Amino acid sequence: MDALAGKQGRTFTPLPINGEQGFPQSFPLSFNGSTYHFHLYVNVASQKLDDRPQFIEVPTEESFLVVTVEREQVDSTREVIFVRKVVPDLEYEAENIALVFSGQRIARDNLNGVGAHGTQVFGGIARRWV
């Protein structure tokens, strides 16, 4: 994914979200002099899975992507700076960063599983103040 242009004049750098790694997934990211730790999971009501759909639509009342971001401190401890059910294309601000998540297409087989099943989740990070 190329850089995303935001609504606030920000340019978002793509996050290294890999749908083939499944959900939940976590990764560290060094950005603008700080290290952030991202944790993503998909919450789906069990009845949504009864019909064994190939893909899960998110967000809905019964399914959504949750993102947690921790900022690493100088002493290597972490501070939670962001926890949200994310809505596509809505820009979020947390401390010195801005986040956006577009495209949220989750393959059922990537819920607690890995592989190339067509999951697509895109996200971006930018400096909060431009």
Secondary structure, DSSP 8 states (H G I E B T S, - for coil): ---EE-TTS-EEEE----GGG-BSEEEEEEETTEEEEEEEEEEE-GGGGTT--SEEESSSSSEEEEEEEEEE-TTS-EEEEEEEE--TT-EEEETTEEEEEEEEEEEGGGBS--S-S--EEEEEEEES--
